Each structure stands twice: as C-alpha cells, then as structure tokens.
Amino acid sequence: MRKRLGAVLLLALSACGPGEEWAGQPGDPMNGLEQPIVVDNGLSANGLSANGLSANGLSANGLSLRVLSSHTFRNWFDADPVLREEFMRYVIRCAAPQGFTRSFTSHVANVTYTWVGQLGLAPGWAAGAPPTIAEQQVVSACLAAHVNTHGVNVPISVLGLKGNGTPLPIEPNELSTFSETEACFFGNLFNGDGLFAGNDRNSLSAVESTSRACALSPTLSGTDPACPPVTRVGSCQALNCEMDPESRYYKRCTYNGKVYRPITTRIRPQDIYSCGDGVCQITEQCGTGTTATSCQADCGLCP
C-alpha cells in the first residue's frame, strides 16, 4: 500500500517545482487524485510544542510564497530551524494536497527546505486564502495525530472530513488492514484552544503498550508528560463525538462547549505490543513482572 502511495507522490511532485504555486484550479489533474490516507507519523512532541502558529504569520494568511518570504515568518523560523522545519513539514503534509510544494531558505542554517503536501485537509488555505475555522481545527487535529513519543514511525490510517467538508478517501482494504480503532484528535492551535485526544477503544491493559502514547494510553484523562501540548480527555464516545453514517470516523466532537472537526486514527493490531510476545519493544522495560513497565519475559531481568 505504501509503495503505491510513494509512487504516486513521486509522480505528483513532478507537477510542481520547488516553491511553485498550487492554486487548485478547475481541471487540474491533481484535484481528482485520491489515494488511501495511510501515513507514517514522527512529529516530536517538542516540535509540536514549539509551533508558534500565532507568531509566524500563517494563522491570518494563506500558505503563499509571499508569506513564507516575509520577515515575520523568517524571524520565527530562524529562531529554531530544527524544530520549526519539522513542524512545517507536517503542516504542509496535513494542509496541502499531493502535488503541492513550498520551499524556504533559512539564512541561519544556510539550508533550503522543501515541504510536500499530501492530505489536503485545508484546500483554501493551501490555495492562498486565510484558513477557515474548520481548516484550523482539522489541521491542528492532524498535527496532534502525527506525534510519536518514541521517535519511531508507525503507519496509521487517517480518517475524517477536510476543512471543506469532503471526506478523506478510504482505500478498500484500509479499514481491515488498520483494524484497531485508536483515537480521535481535535482542538485548535491557531487560536490557542489547545489540542485534545480521546481513546477510540478500551484503554491499554497493564501488559499492553504502544509507541502511539498520545493516542492510546492506560490513562484516559490528564496531560501526558510524554506528549505535550496534547491533553487526554477520556474516550471519544464520552465526548459525544458524532460518527459518520457508516461508522468509520468522527465528524465532530464537543468539548468545553465548543464543537470541533476531528481526525480519527486507526492502527494495525501488530502495533499494539503485549508483554510476553517474545520481543522487547521500545515501549517495554526489563523487570520481574508481566507488565509493559516490568516485562521479564520479553526484556529480561534488569542488570
């Protein structure tokens, strides 16, 4: 599945050179391109925390070359090129469609970065207009869904509605391959509302663990110190999140009296680890017990 998506991405990138505008014009062959939305996640919690969307000029403007070349954006980016390059990579991936690229040269790092669109959650923003509230919310949710607390890439299925209300495409075998429901993510980084995550399955048992700790956790509420600024707020069902008619993804979630457009994620069964399966996973620890934090069977006794 990912090989096929990668091939399409390479084909799509040939449509626009670095930094060229994507205007989403009628008749553009990229407008009708639909691929399974299966992505690798790897955004660090630090990269998400250091975003500064309210300070980089993007929250009130479109993703245009003019904005990226402004003093406001340049000063924001050059204050921390490593974390902010990572953040922008995921912003463009979430917001813009396949075939969209943006390039930026950091004078501090003396490097030109090129960021590639993939999910197309904010078509208006990508085309140069200020982001709508729905676009702000769904891009924020997408960024939260991409956080991985252990620095490893785990393929995830990303489901939901784009900012314009159209659903992300679902590949025929996607739901069966990614058969484990995982989480609902929502919030708004643009206006300071924050980011929130709810379990979309039972919380992890003591023997289970996953590198997707911002999504699945033994604790259903509270701020997880491993993935700030995402706050856990219980289960998606308890939040009265509304499902689409075919029960595949959540259309809206309500929290603190506000209605948000969420992103729903699913993962493969093999990406939920169990103490006793014979493999010492990155999320498991040595010890004398049978839990993920003390798993003698997989990780042995501690030295």
C-alpha positions as CSV (number, residue, x, y, z in Angstrom):
1,M,0.0,0.0,0.0
2,R,2.7,2.5,1.0
3,K,4.8,1.6,-2.1
4,R,1.8,2.5,-4.3
5,L,1.3,5.8,-2.4
6,G,5.0,6.6,-2.6
7,A,5.0,6.1,-6.4
8,V,2.0,8.5,-6.7
9,L,3.8,11.0,-4.6
10,L,6.9,10.9,-6.8
11,L,4.7,11.4,-9.9
12,A,2.8,14.2,-8.2
13,L,6.0,16.1,-7.3
14,S,7.0,16.3,-10.9
15,A,4.0,18.6,-11.5
16,C,5.4,21.5,-9.5
17,G,9.0,22.5,-9.0
18,P,10.2,23.7,-5.6
19,G,8.3,26.7,-4.4
20,E,5.8,26.8,-7.3
21,E,2.2,27.8,-6.5
22,W,-0.6,25.3,-6.4
23,A,-3.8,27.2,-7.0
24,G,-6.3,24.3,-7.2
25,Q,-7.7,25.5,-10.5
26,P,-10.6,23.6,-12.1
27,G,-9.3,21.0,-14.5
28,D,-6.1,20.5,-12.6
29,P,-5.4,16.7,-12.7
30,M,-4.4,16.8,-9.0
31,N,-7.9,17.9,-8.0
32,G,-9.3,14.5,-8.7
33,L,-6.4,12.5,-7.3
34,E,-7.5,10.2,-4.5
35,Q,-5.2,7.8,-2.6
36,P,-5.5,5.8,0.6
37,I,-4.6,8.1,3.5
38,V,-2.0,6.0,5.2
39,V,0.9,7.9,6.6
40,D,3.9,7.5,8.8
41,N,3.9,9.6,12.0
42,G,7.0,11.0,13.5
43,L,6.4,14.6,14.7
44,S,8.1,15.1,18.0
45,A,6.3,16.5,21.0
46,N,8.9,19.2,21.2
47,G,8.3,20.1,17.5
48,L,4.6,20.4,18.1
49,S,5.0,22.4,21.3
50,A,7.4,24.9,19.6
51,N,5.0,25.7,16.7
52,G,4.2,29.4,17.2
53,L,1.4,29.4,14.6
54,S,0.2,32.7,16.1
55,A,3.6,34.2,15.7
56,N,4.7,33.1,12.2
57,G,2.2,34.9,10.1
58,L,0.4,31.8,8.8
59,S,-2.6,31.9,11.1
60,A,-4.0,35.0,9.3
61,N,-2.7,34.3,5.8
62,G,-2.6,31.6,3.1
63,L,0.3,29.3,2.5
64,S,1.7,31.6,-0.2
65,L,5.3,32.2,-1.2
66,R,4.8,35.8,-0.2
67,V,4.0,34.9,3.4
68,L,6.9,32.4,3.7
69,S,9.3,35.0,2.5
70,S,8.1,37.6,5.0
71,H,10.2,38.9,7.8
72,T,7.7,37.6,10.3
73,F,8.0,34.0,9.1
74,R,11.7,34.2,8.6
75,N,12.4,35.5,12.1
76,W,10.1,32.8,13.6
77,F,11.7,30.0,11.6
78,D,15.3,31.1,12.1
79,A,14.8,31.2,15.9
80,D,14.8,27.4,16.0
81,P,15.4,25.9,12.5
82,V,15.5,22.3,13.5
83,L,12.2,22.1,15.4
84,R,10.4,24.5,13.1
85,E,11.4,22.7,10.0
86,E,10.0,19.6,11.4
87,F,6.8,21.4,12.3
88,M,6.4,23.0,8.9
89,R,7.0,19.6,7.2
90,Y,3.9,18.3,9.0
91,V,1.8,21.4,8.5
92,I,2.3,21.2,4.7
93,R,1.7,17.5,4.7
94,C,-1.6,17.9,6.6
95,A,-2.9,21.0,5.0
96,A,-1.9,20.8,1.3
97,P,-2.8,18.2,-1.4
98,Q,-0.4,16.0,-3.3
99,G,1.4,18.0,-6.0
100,F,1.8,21.0,-3.7
101,T,5.3,22.1,-2.6
102,R,6.7,25.0,-0.7
103,S,10.4,25.9,-0.4
104,F,12.1,28.1,2.2
105,T,15.7,29.1,2.6
106,S,16.9,29.6,6.2
107,H,19.7,32.2,6.3
108,V,20.7,31.0,9.8
109,A,21.0,27.3,8.8
110,N,22.0,28.1,5.2
111,V,19.7,25.4,4.0
112,T,16.8,25.4,1.6
113,Y,13.9,23.2,2.8
114,T,11.2,21.8,0.5
115,W,7.9,20.7,2.1
116,V,5.4,18.4,0.3
117,G,1.6,18.3,0.5
118,Q,-0.2,15.0,1.0
119,L,-3.5,15.0,2.8
120,G,-5.1,18.2,1.5
121,L,-7.1,19.0,4.7
122,A,-7.1,22.8,4.1
123,P,-7.6,23.4,0.4
124,G,-8.5,27.0,0.8
125,W,-5.5,27.8,3.0
126,A,-3.2,25.9,0.6
127,A,-4.6,28.0,-2.3
128,G,-3.7,31.2,-0.6
129,A,-6.7,32.2,1.5
130,P,-6.7,32.7,5.3
131,P,-7.7,29.4,7.0
132,T,-11.3,28.9,7.9
133,I,-12.1,27.8,11.4
134,A,-12.8,24.3,10.1
135,E,-9.4,24.2,8.4
136,Q,-7.7,25.5,11.5
137,Q,-9.3,22.7,13.5
138,V,-8.7,19.8,11.2
139,V,-5.0,20.8,10.5
140,S,-4.5,21.1,14.3
141,A,-6.0,17.7,14.8
142,C,-3.9,16.2,12.1
143,L,-0.7,17.6,13.7
144,A,-1.7,16.1,17.0
145,A,-2.3,12.7,15.3
146,H,1.2,12.7,13.9
147,V,3.0,12.9,17.2
148,N,5.1,9.9,18.1
149,T,6.6,10.0,21.6
150,H,9.3,7.4,20.9
151,G,10.7,8.8,17.7
152,V,9.7,5.8,15.6
153,N,7.5,5.7,12.5
154,V,4.3,3.7,12.8
155,P,1.9,3.6,9.8
156,I,-1.5,5.0,10.7
157,S,-4.8,5.3,8.9
158,V,-6.1,8.9,8.9
159,L,-9.8,9.4,8.6
160,G,-12.2,12.3,8.7
161,L,-13.6,15.4,6.9
162,K,-11.4,18.0,5.2
163,G,-11.9,21.7,6.0
164,N,-14.4,22.0,3.1
165,G,-16.5,19.1,4.4
166,T,-15.5,16.4,1.9
167,P,-14.2,13.1,3.4
168,L,-10.7,11.8,3.1
169,P,-10.7,8.9,0.7
170,I,-10.6,5.3,2.1
171,E,-8.8,2.5,0.3
172,P,-10.9,-0.7,0.0
173,N,-8.6,-2.7,2.4
174,E,-7.6,0.2,4.6
175,L,-10.1,-0.5,7.4
176,S,-9.4,-4.2,7.5
177,T,-5.6,-3.7,7.5
178,F,-5.8,-1.0,10.1
179,S,-8.4,-2.9,12.1
180,E,-7.7,-1.4,15.5
181,T,-9.6,1.8,16.3
182,E,-7.3,4.2,18.0
183,A,-8.2,7.8,18.8
184,C,-10.0,11.0,18.0
185,F,-7.9,14.2,17.9
186,F,-9.3,17.7,17.9
187,G,-8.5,21.3,19.0
188,N,-7.2,24.5,17.5
189,L,-3.5,25.6,17.6
190,F,-4.3,28.7,15.6
191,N,-6.3,30.4,18.3
192,G,-4.9,28.9,21.5
193,D,-7.7,26.4,22.2
194,G,-5.2,23.6,22.7
195,L,-5.1,20.0,21.5
196,F,-7.0,17.1,22.8
197,A,-7.1,13.3,22.3
198,G,-9.6,10.7,23.2
199,N,-9.3,6.9,23.2
200,D,-11.4,5.2,20.5
201,R,-11.0,1.8,22.1
202,N,-10.7,0.5,25.6
203,S,-7.6,1.9,27.4
204,L,-4.5,-0.2,27.3
205,S,-4.2,-3.0,29.8
206,A,-1.1,-3.4,32.0
207,V,0.5,-5.8,29.6
208,E,-0.1,-3.7,26.5
209,S,1.9,-0.7,25.2
210,T,2.3,1.3,22.0
211,S,4.6,4.0,20.7
212,R,1.4,5.9,19.9
213,A,1.1,7.0,23.6
214,C,-0.5,10.3,22.7
215,A,-3.3,8.3,21.1
216,L,-3.6,5.2,23.3
217,S,-2.8,5.3,27.0
218,P,-3.7,3.4,30.2
219,T,-4.7,6.9,31.4
220,L,-7.8,8.3,29.8
221,S,-7.5,11.9,31.2
222,G,-4.9,14.5,32.0
223,T,-1.8,15.9,30.3
224,D,0.6,13.1,29.4
225,P,4.1,14.4,30.2
226,A,5.4,12.4,27.1
227,C,3.3,14.4,24.6
228,P,2.6,18.0,25.5
229,P,0.7,20.0,24.5
230,V,-1.8,17.2,23.8
231,T,-4.3,16.7,26.7
232,R,-6.1,13.4,27.1
233,V,-9.9,13.9,27.7
234,G,-11.3,10.5,28.1
235,S,-13.0,8.4,25.4
236,C,-14.4,9.7,22.1
237,Q,-17.8,8.2,23.0
238,A,-17.9,10.0,26.3
239,L,-17.3,13.3,24.4
240,N,-20.4,12.6,22.3
241,C,-18.3,12.6,19.2
242,E,-20.6,12.1,16.2
243,M,-19.8,9.3,13.8
244,D,-20.3,9.4,10.0
245,P,-23.3,7.4,8.8
246,E,-21.1,4.3,8.1
247,S,-19.4,4.4,11.5
248,R,-15.9,4.9,10.0
249,Y,-14.8,8.2,11.5
250,Y,-16.0,11.0,13.7
251,K,-17.5,14.1,12.1
252,R,-17.5,16.4,15.1
253,C,-16.5,16.4,18.8
254,T,-17.7,18.7,21.5
255,Y,-15.5,19.8,24.4
256,N,-15.9,22.7,26.8
257,G,-18.9,23.8,24.9
258,K,-17.1,24.1,21.6
259,V,-17.7,21.9,18.5
260,Y,-14.5,20.7,16.7
261,R,-13.8,18.9,13.5
262,P,-11.7,15.9,14.5
263,I,-9.3,13.5,12.9
264,T,-9.9,9.8,13.6
265,T,-7.0,7.4,13.5
266,R,-6.6,3.6,13.2
267,I,-3.6,1.3,13.5
268,R,-2.6,-2.3,12.8
269,P,-3.0,-4.9,15.5
270,Q,0.7,-5.6,15.5
271,D,1.4,-2.1,16.6
272,I,-0.1,-2.7,20.0
273,Y,2.5,-4.6,21.8
274,S,2.0,-7.2,24.6
275,C,4.4,-8.3,27.3
276,G,5.0,-12.0,26.7
277,D,5.2,-12.0,22.9
278,G,8.9,-12.6,23.0
279,V,10.1,-9.2,21.7
280,C,11.4,-6.5,23.9
281,Q,9.7,-3.4,22.4
282,I,10.9,0.2,22.7
283,T,7.9,0.7,25.0
284,E,8.7,-2.2,27.3
285,Q,11.2,-2.3,30.2
286,C,13.1,-5.0,32.0
287,G,12.0,-6.3,35.3
288,T,10.5,-9.2,37.2
289,G,6.8,-8.8,36.3
290,T,4.4,-9.3,33.4
291,T,3.5,-5.7,32.7
292,A,4.9,-3.4,30.0
293,T,6.9,-1.5,32.6
294,S,8.3,-4.7,34.1
295,C,8.4,-7.4,31.4
296,Q,10.7,-10.2,32.3
297,A,9.5,-12.5,29.6
298,D,10.5,-10.0,26.8
299,C,13.2,-7.8,28.2
300,G,14.7,-10.0,31.0
301,L,15.8,-9.1,34.5
302,C,17.3,-5.6,35.0
303,P,21.0,-5.5,35.4
